[in-house]
Amino acid sequence: MRQVKRRSYESKKKWLGFTFIIPWLVGCTTFFVRPFLMTLYYSLCDVKVLDEGVSMKFVGLKNYIHAFTGDNEFLPKFTESMNNTLFQVPLILMFSLFIAVILNQKFRGRVFFRTVYFLPVIIASGVVISLIRGDAFSQQLLSGERSSMMFQAVSMEQLLLKSGIINEKVVNYMFYVINNIFDLLWKSGVQILIFIAGLKTIPPALYEVAKIEGANAWETFWMVTFKMLSPIIVVNVVYTIIDSFNDYLNPIIMYISQTSRSLNIQFASAMAWMYFLVVLIITGTVLAVISKRAFSYTD
Amino acid sequence: MELRQLLTDRVRQKHYIRQAVSRIWSVYRFVTLFSIGMILLFPLMYMISVSLRYASDLSDPMVVWIPTTVTFKNFADTFKLMNYPIAFLTSLKLSLIPSLLTIFSCSLTGYGFSRFKFKGRNALFLLVLLMLIVPPQNTLISMFLQYREFDLFGLGQIMRIFTGKPFYINLSGTDMAMFLPAALASGIRAGLYILIFNKFFTNIPTELEDAAAIDGCGVYKTFFKVILPNARAALLTVFLFSIVWYWNDYFYTSVFMQNTSSVTMQLTKLNGILKQALNPLHTSTAVLDPNEITVRLQAGCLLALAPLIAMYTFLQRYFTDAIERTGIVG
């Protein structure tokens, strides 16, 4: 008892601080680390789920090899997921930054618009959205078929492709954006929020300096807003990449869930682990590359 | 005299140009925000428009948004078929309790990570980030198998020494399958919440705690009496995120609690229920107008979202304010 009392305040505080995270540590080991490692183990085994329990036989890398040689759905779905992310992430980021900058200005009705722009986070329930998507009538309305034939993207695309003014790839990317605008907008809710929070932290004095120095709006955006926002951009890039990879509508994620629901546990686990490792490597690389360029006060 | 005239003209000219630019910009801003806002409001407007009409209006090419006759029959039907009052209470239980547990456990964890420099802190914090990165699909099945034979954090294995057999309880299908992870800061998206709390507490000046410590407040007392009351913004943000994600959850609920009748679960079954109910002769051969199902399905969607939308409009002002003050990104 005396020993405890004689400890310095600092070291006692360290020990007490650890007690704050004990509940999480217990929960994390039970509900995250253990299932996570079990998945790795299942992926190396032949698993059969029986009523009285699970029977396992160690088979090594067989399930991993099966993904490349025996299964003809894994690779196409994997590359499609990668492509989706590659296309989406820059668009979501640019779009949400643009909207956040606008919403951060003072104008009439901004409270209303902020409410609307946060709606995706509230409604983005897989069930509701998939019910609306599965509805032929809503698709008609959304693509504008019902109200007007004039703004259909198809004819416009043909026109641009045939005119040959713009590179074919650029045109394709443009129409990817137009045709998927609904999805892209719906995935930007949290990012807009994070950007607005970040914009609030930029000291107004910097804008005054820029004004006195005679910078125009374009220069001010790049020299002040973008630069001061760069740490938050890093946060958002990482969040968007993870969110986009882990989106349950991603083909590979859907394939994994489907496989595990049909109780082909070993194969689902192997795919899940491969996917996780790729996501980890990509996220890590992106983070390492961009976080160096971000602004920080200590430099 | 002439020079002066020229100068004032110049100034006036510049002033006009600036005014014109700002006016064009505000029009452009409104058009942009409005058109994008329309896309975001589309699902909501669509649900309202479709659920208020008779099925015949769906196939009427003259009707786009505004139905010829407004009816509340779809809502009445779906309300009964979904068993809405019970579903609502189930959902409330399965989202409110885990959310309250989550804000408590996650704020505790976030505080621990932000204020105390114990050994292995950085390594453990990497674990928090890992919780965020690993797709939930990765751990779902092994979690399900673990729930079927839950050994009480290893305590069940100790029982093996006394009785020769490990002691298990079956958690799957019980409310505990949702409550327990939430209470231990490992529920739905817990990694994100810990991160938010961690950022928030790092931004709070330490003077407050130092003063409390000098006044003889213990670490726990400081946390509950000083820190938590000052963290209202972060608590509200996380609570609202959490309750939305728990309410809308289908992924975990459908695996851990297959037989529960939460609103979201009922909504996924609604298509089948409607097919049954709208087929008066109970024969699968009778042709059923799919529009009859569509209008009621949209009414169901609206009923499922109504509590969230009501809560959001009510708390909206605090919420957007709170998020901005949380310093999620600080």
Interface residues (C-beta under 8 A of the other chain):
Chain A: Y9 K13 K14 W15 L16 G17 F18 T19 F20 I21 P23 W24 L25 V26 G27 C28 T30 F31 F32 V33 R34 P35 F36 M38 T39 Y42 V49 G53 V54 I99 I102 L103 Q105 F107 G109 V111 F113 R114 T115 V116 Y117 F118 L119 P120 V121 I122 I123 A124 S125 G126 V127 V128 I129 L131 I132 D135 F137 S138 L141 L142 R146 S147 I181 F182 L185 W186 L193 I194 I196 A197 G198 K200 T201 P231 I232 V235 I242 F245 N246 Y248 I253 I256 S257 S260 I265 A268 S269 A272 W273 Y275 F276 V279 L280 T283
Chain B: S26 R29 F30 T32 L33 I36 G37 I39 L40 L41 F42 P43 L44 Y46 M47 V50 L58 V64 S105 C106 L108 T109 Y111 G112 F113 R115 F116 K117 F118 K119 L124 L127 L130 M131 L132 I133 V134 P135 P136 Q137 N138 T139 L140 I141 S142 M143 L145 Q146 E149 F153 L180 P181 A183 L184 A185 S186 A190 I194 A213 V219 Y220 F223 F241 V244 W247 N248 Y250 F251 T264 L267 T268 T294 L297 Q298 C301 A304 L305 L308 I309 Y312 T313 Q316 R317 F319 T320 I323 E324 T326 G327 I328 V329 G330
